[in-house]
Amino acid sequence: MKNNRKNLLLLGLSTFAIISLLSGCGKKPLPQPISNENYKQEAKLFAPYDLENKTFSKEIVNQTNKPALRLNDYKPVGFNTRVYKLKKSGILWNTPETPEVPFEIVECDDKTSHVFLQNLLFAPFVLGLNIVLGGGMCDNHHVFDYELFDETAKDWIKDENIDRIALINKYDALLQTKYKAENSLKQITDETNNELNTLLTQYQNSYIKKMPKVKINIQDHSGFYHNEPLNTLASLKHTALEKHPVDFRKNYKSLVDNNFPCTANNECLEKFSNSKIEIEKDLKMELQTIKQKRAVNAKKDYENYLKQQTTNIEIFADYNEYQATTKHKTLFYRLKQMPKEVNSDTKSITATYEIISASFNDVFPKYHNSDKNIEVTFEPETQTIGLTNKTDQFIEIGSISLYYDGAIYKIANDRTQNFMSELSPNGVIQLKALTFWDHIKEASFKKVTVGTTRKKTLKFGLAIKYATLQPYQKHTIYREDQHNLAKFLQQF
């Protein structure tokens, strides 16, 4: 009976231990930042936190990365507000202590049910300690106590009689004065630059209107120029007129930052007032100096620069050799030496182009020959051989030969070449010479002049071998004409 009672007692105590272990340290919500109105958020002021004395300092600053109270909205700045899990989890009796850091605490969250069996196994051994310590199994999180911070900050402001609104208002007035001063200097800078830009535009327009005309003079040393269009080799350009911006702006940041640190309330308020007056006084002097001297001098200097730059006009000349190509002719020309610049009052300048020589490709003279049976022509523009049958019977063409300056190009009716072998009574055929002969090299002349060709001659002719059929009789018509090469090439 006693053993049964003893077993029941142990069972009850174990059950109590298990419940105690599973309950652990009750889960709590994580602390959240306190929502306070952000009063004039651009005028930020901070009260640093004294870690040694565990209180805020009356020495106010306007920027910090160390622990501090932001007076505008009571927010903590520079504190470790990050939530993170500690390395050790509390098992019954070894829950970590709260860190020795201001406003930082340890929160305990229950571990999940996967530790149930572990607690159950250990329950008989740690029951006594569990009852005494009220322990359990939990995860410990390192958190920031926003409520404590907010309460401490507001109590400190009240106890130290910190005139938070007055400080922020005074500092805000100082900042607004700074912004206004800097904007005023920026405005006069922009106005002056607009005037300088207007001056620049006026000079540019006037300068462009005064640009001299470029007249082209042709010196034809080739003798083969017939007013063909030539690329422009000389052009004018006015000297670059650069913008000369001025900058009268000034940064009053130092006159603001020099107020800190300052002791609340009187010292800070006095410093803010004095700095505001100093900035206003300095701005007044700056504006007076700019309007009376600096802006005036800037305009005079710029106008002198523009006058100097627009005295001359620069000439851009291209002295390379160029080509102008028509159907059968290519002219080679270049620009004669020119000055690098001329006075802007010059009305016109002359650019002299020299035609040096000319090259010719596939050029032929006009040709005509005939006998009682057949008429032969050559049209140079189309390079076409014309054959006309003057009789009332068929004529059989045996061969055609073209003579050009000593060279002979022949095509024969030997069934290996595709050309018409019969000429109908009173018929006419037109034969493209260059379909028979791909290229007649003698018909091209490279970089010649009238002077180099004046005493040279060119021989050109055709020979046609043919036969009449009634009665059958073979005939030949042939003649070569002689041309002065210079006069011949001047046709093209």
Beta strands, then each sheet from edge to edge (+ up, - down):
strand 1: 46-50
strand 2: 55-56
strand 3: 59-60
strand 4: 68-70
strand 5: 75-77
strand 6: 84-85
strand 7: 90-91
strand 8: 104-110
strand 9: 137-144
strand 10: 213-220
strand 11: 234-238
strand 12: 262-263
strand 13: 312-317
strand 14: 322-325
strand 15: 329-335
strand 16: 341-343
strand 17: 348-360
strand 18: 367-370
strand 19: 374-379
strand 20: 384-389
strand 21: 395-404
strand 22: 407-412
strand 23: 422-423
strand 24: 428-432
strand 25: 445-448
strand 26: 457-469
strand 27: 472-484
sheet 1: 2+ 1- 4+ 5-
sheet 2: 3+ 12-
sheet 3: 6+ 9- 7+
sheet 4: 6+ 9- 8+
sheet 5: 10+ 17+ 15- 14+
sheet 6: 10+ 17+ 25-
sheet 7: 11+ 13- 16+
sheet 8: 18+ 19- 20+ 24-
sheet 9: 22+ 21- 23+
sheet 10: 22+ 21- 26+ 27-
end
